[in-house]
Every structure is written in C-alpha cells, then in structure tokens.
C-alpha cells in the first residue's frame, strides 16, 4: 500500500518540526557548556539601567554585609572601580556644576598625547594674555624657555593656569583646544561637560559632573605620563639662569597638609577651587590590587579640608564594599561603541570569536528552517495515492 499526503499536510509537518526545534532553543542554547561562576559575595544582581544615575540622591545597591555609605555634604559625589568602570555608589552623579581646576584632567587627557615632553619652548607675551584674575600660577615668565614636561608639572602640581595657557597655544590655540576638549569629552561618553575655559576658570556655561570627572580621571590613569605627573608630590620649576625653585602638589590627600594626612595608596589625580565651584577633587587610590576613583564636588560643610576628608571617607567605604555591592552604573555607559576600522587592529576585527559549546540561536533557527524545508520537499516527492486505487 502506498501512503499519500496532500501538500497542505506536508507543509504542516514541516512547520511542526521547525516549531519543535524552536521550542527546545532555550534549553539547547544553555545546554552543553560551562556554568558561570558566582562572583564574590554571591550572585550578581541584574545590570542597572544607565539612567539610574540620573536620579537625585544617593544611589547604592548593597548586598548582605555591605558597609553603610558615609554621609557627606558635597553637592555631588561618586566612587567607581577604575578597572571595570563599575560605579559602586553615587550622589547626584550627573548634576552639572562648575568643575574648577578638576577640568584640567580633561585638558591633560586631550593635549598630553599631542606635545612631546622634551620639546623646549620660549614663552611669548601673547601666550600669557587672558589669564583670569585670581588664577593659580606656577610662575611661567615671558622670554624664558621651558620644556613641555616642566609646564605639565606646573599644571598638575601647582594647577598653574599660566602653564595651561602656554600649552594650549602650543596645541593650536585657546579656542581650538576648548573645541578639542569638548570633542574628547563626547568621545568618552562624558555628556554633562561644557568646555569654555580649558584651565577650569569660572566661565558662563562651563560645567561638568562627578560622573564625567571620574571618566576623565580613569582615562588619564591609562596614560603613563598623566599617571606620573598626577602622582608627583614635589618637583623643581625653572626660574631662569640655571636656577629653579620647589613646587609641591596642592592635592592634600597626596602631599599632606596641616589637618590632612596623606591617604595610604593614593595615586593622584587633581584638585580644584574657585569661588563659584567651591572645592572639587578627583582622586584615585590603589590597595590590594584594586584601584578606585572618586569625585567630590563642592562640600557644603567642613571648610577647606572637607573635600579631602569626604574623598577619604568614600575611598575607605569603596575598599570595604568590594564584593558587597552591585554596580549602580558604569563609567562606560554613554561611551560610543568603538569602530573596528579605527579602534581595533584590522586583523583582530577580521577574526571571528570562537563559538561557545552548544547551539547558537541563529544556528537553531537556520537548522529548524532547513529541516522543515527538507521535510516538505521529501514528502512532496512521495507518490500520491489516487482515489479508487490500492
């Protein structure tokens, strides 16, 4: 006896085969392979939405046994893991505030790679024009010759706006440098920052945020020159005629000062102050193989030392909280995806990653579709039983 099928039945059989395979997809995709190990402190919570840090107030996701977040008076603050970019806790992370000289972190990230350290330059009078009243200065003098590395020490240690002006002119000019800094901020996903004055001097419309400043500090630490300058406690600055004078880092967590002890493990980065911005600080410290970066903007209590003591409290908390809190955001959250043609080696971009054990979703769909089509073809090729014949 010859068994016959109609074309409608054949198609139905193919669809049923495909449907059956698709129903098995979740189990197959998760089937043969390695189980993901649990992170320290237990299973990790689901990744937070990037807009979580836009909420006002303190944001933290503690696990059992997590230390209590310190109470601070700063208008905005943030603490993050410098390696992973995970934000461990924050308060008003995206609030736009005047940054003062912490904006020099973005200046350095933008300009440092463009100017060879050993280049010597004789300062012209026009390069020192337009420095704001009351600016911090390192003592750059017209007609004197400096190495670029001397000027960078003036920027990082003394927060010298005179040194920033000269370096900006070497980089193509004041306005050009501001535009480059703005573009750099956008390329890093720092969307709160508006650059008007590259030295951080108060200017209408110039703002940044605790989030953005942490981004700049974290990126800066990846540059060996930036890392070396921001960690330098003391240096000598040329005074002319072979004479030089000592300069000392004004970041009190690094260098210490009456009433402020140096923080153990501190590796920089930059402090600032203006009457409009108040005290601001980006600081990083390393302990037991972990590096944290913190930002503190405009403490409302405690005087001139408050920005350092509040940063100290955040660093202490961050080191204790390792493995006991889940991230509330990422410093990479708004960074544009790298382009393979420009940000990764061509060879690496051309080599596909090794597939993991088990079936991929795309493979399952393709296999199910192919199997269904094969069933249809095979069935349609079978002889069809005609009425009245055996």
N, C-alpha and C positions, 0 to 999 in steps of 0.2 A: 504494500500500500504506500502510495506517495502522499506525504503530508504537504499541504499547501497553505500559504499565508497571503493575505492581502497586503498591499503596500502600506496601508494605514497601520496595520498590526506591526509591520516591520519597523516603521518609524517609532511606534510606541515602545517597542523593545529596545531600540537604540537609546531613546530618551531615558528609559528606566535604568539601563546600565550606567549611563552618564550620571544620573541622579544618585544612584547608589554609591558611586565612587566619590562624588562631591560631598555626600553626607559623611564619608569617612575622612575627609580632608583634615579637620582639626586634629583628630587622633593621629593620623599619619604624619602630619607636619610636626607634631610634638613627640612623635614616637621614638625611633632609634636615635640616639644622640646622648649628649652629656646633660645631666641635670645642673641647673645654675646653682652655684653655692650661695648660701645666705651670707650677706655682708656682716661685718662685726656689729654686734648689738641687736641682731635679729633681722628678720626680713625687712627689706627697704620698702617704704611707702611708695605709692604711685607718684610719678614725677609731677611737680606742681605746674599749674598753668603759668606762663610768663607774666600774666597780668596780676598775679598775686602780689607782686612787689609794688604795684601801683596803689594798693590800698593804704590808707592812712594808718598810723600807729605801728606798734611792734608786730612783726611777723616772725614766727618761730614755730617749728613742728617737732616738739620734744617727744622722745621715747621714754620708756620707763628708766628712771635713774638719771635723767638729764639734769644738769645744774640749772638753777634759776638764772634767767637773763638779768644782768645788772640794770638797775635803774639809773638812767643817765639824763642829763639836762640838755644835751645837744638837740638842735632842731632836726637833725638828720644824722643817721649813722648806719654802718654796715660792716659785717665781718664775713669773710669768704675764705675758702680754701684756694690758695694760689695755684696749686697743681691742677685741680679738677675744674675750678671755676664755680663750684657749688657755693651758693650764698647760704650760710648757716643761720643767720638772723639779720634783721634789718629794721630800721625805724624810718618811715618816710623816705624810702630809698631813692625815689625819683623826684623828690621835691627839688625844684630849681632854685638855687641860691648862689650868691656871689662866691666864687671859689678862692679869691685872693691868690697867693703865690703857689697854691697847690696846682694851679693851671700850668705851672712850669713843667709838670710831669708830661703833659701833652706836648708842650713845646719841645722838650727833650726827645720824646718818642718820635716826633716829626722831623726834627732838624739834625739830631746826633748822627744818623747814618749818612748825612749829606756832606759833612765837613770833616776832612781828615784831621786827626788830633794834632799832628805835628806841624801843621801849616802855621807860618808866622804872619802876623798882620799888624800894620801900623795904623792906629786909630785916627780917623779924621773927625773934625769938629762936627760935621753934619750927622755923623753916626750917633752922637750923644744928644741930639736935639729931641725934644718932646718927652723927656723923662718926667713922669708925674711928680708933683710936689709931695714931699714926704716919703718918696720911694726908698727902699733899702738899697744900698750901694756897696760895692766891693772896692771901689777906688780906681776904676778904669780912667785913664788920662789921655787926652788928645796928644798925638805925636809920639806916644810910647808904643813899642812893639810888644805884642803878646803872642804866645802860642794859643791855638784854639783850645788845647787842654787846660791852660790857665783860666781861660774865660769860662769854661764849663765848671771848673772848681768854684769860681766866683758865683755861678748860678746856683749850684747845689748847696754849697756851704753857707754863703752869705746872702743867698737869694737876691743877688745883685741885678737890679733892673738895668744898670748901665751895661753889664756884660750881656744881658739878653738883647739889648738894642744893637750892640755890635754884631753879635752872632746872627741876628735877624737880617741885618744889612748884608752880611756875607752870604746869607741864604737866598738873597734876591729882593730884600726889602721888607719893610714892616707890614704893609698891606698884603703882599704876596705870601708872607709867612702866615698871617692870620687866615688867609684862604686855604693854605695847605693844611693848617691845623684843623680847620673846620672839616675839610675833606677826610683827613685822617680819623677824626672822631667818628664820622659817619661810617667809615670803612670798618671800624671796630665795634659798631653797634652801639655807640655812645650817642644817643639821640636827644639827651637833655642839654647838651653843651652848645652854647653860642659864644664864639670867639670874637672879641672886638680888639682887645689889647693883649698881645702874646705873653706879656710878662705877668698877667693876672691883676694888674692895677684896676681899681674900680672904674668901670665904664658903663654907660647906659646900655642895657640889654645883655650885658655879659653875665652868663650864668653857667653853672654845671650842677652836678648832683653827686650824692655819696656813691651811687651806683657807677656813674661814669668815671669818677676819680679813681675808684677801685679798679676799673677796667684799665685805665692808663697806667696805674702803678703796677698791676700784674704784668702787662705787656712790657713795660720798661725793664722789669727784672730779668726778662729773657735776653736783653742786650747786655753783654759783659761790661761795656763802657758805662752804661747807665747804672748797672748794679755796683760797679766800683766807685763811681762818683757819689752815689747816694749813701754809701756806707762809709765814706771818708769822714773821720772825725776832725782832723786837723791837717792843714797844708800851709804852704807859704805862697804869697801872691807877689808878683814882681812890682817893685817900687821904683825902678829906674836906676841906671848906673851900677847894675850888678847887685843892688840892694833889694831885699824882699822883706815882707812882714807877715806875721802869722795870721791866719784866719781859722775860725772854728765853726763847726756845723751848728746852726741855730736850732736844729731838731733836738730838743732836750731829752727825749727818750733815748736818743743815740749818744749824745755827748754829756748829758747830765747838766744840772744847774742847781743852785740853792733851792731846796724844797722838791726837786725832781730827781729821782735816782734813775740811772740808765736802766733800760729794760733788758733783762738777760735774753740773748738770742736775737736782738733787734738787728735788722739789716737795712735800715733806711725807712722812709723814702723822702717825703717832703712836707714841710710845714708852711703855714702862711698866716698873715694877719693884715686886715685893713679895717678902717672904722666901719665900713658898710658890711663887710663879710664877717667881722668878728674873727675868732681864731679858727683855723681849719688845719686838718692834718690827714695825710695818707701815710700809714706806717705798715711795715711788714716785719715779721719775726719768724725764726725757724727754731723748732725744738723737736727732738726725737724723730727726725725725718719728715716732719710736717712743716709747711710754710703757710702762714696766714697773712692776709692783707686786710686792714681795717681802714675805714674812713670815719672821721668825726668832723661835723660841721656846726660851728657856732654854738658852743655850750652857753647856757643862759645863767649858769651859777658857777662859783668857784674861782673867779679871777683868771689871770693869765696862764696858770698851770692846769686849769681844768681840762683843756683839750688833750693834754698828755695823760692825765690820770684817768680820764674816761676811755682813752685808747688803751691804756694799760688794763683796765677792767675788761674791755672787750677781748683783748688778746688772752688774758687769763681764762676767761669764760670759754673762748673758742678752743683752746688746747684741752680743757677739761671735757668739753662737749663732744670731742671726736668720737664718732660711732654711736652717739647717743641722741642725735637729732637728725632729721631728714631735711634735705635742702628745701628752701622756700623759693629758690630761683637759681639762675645761672648767669654768670658774667658773660657768657656767650649767647644769651638768649636772643639778642637782637642783631647779632653779627651776621652779615650776609654769608650765604654758603660760598665756599671757595670755588673758583672756576678751575677745572682740571687743566686748562690750557695755560693758566697763568700762575696758579698757586701750588701745583704738584708737578713732579717730574713727569715728562711725557711718557716715559717707559712705564712708570708706576700706574699712570692713568690708563694705559692701554692693556694692562694685565688684569683680568677679572679676578675677583676674590674666589678662594676655594669654597665650593658649596658645602654646607654642613650636612651631616648624615640625615637621611630621611628625605621625603619628597617635599619639594617646594610647592607653594600654592599654584604658581604658574605652571609647573610641571604637571600637577594633578589635573588642572583644568584642561591642559592640552591633551593629556592622556585620556581623560574621560571623553573629551570631544572626539578624539581619534577612534577610541574603542566603539563609541556609539555609531560613528560613521561606518566603521568596518562591519558591524553587525547588520546595519541597514543594507550595505552592498551585498554581503553574503546571502542574506535572506532573500533579497530580490532576485538573486541568480538561481535560487532553487526552482525546480519545476512547480507549476501551479496546478492543483487538482481542479479539473474541469467538471461541471455538473454532469452526473449520469455516468461517469467512468470510474473504475476501480483499479 
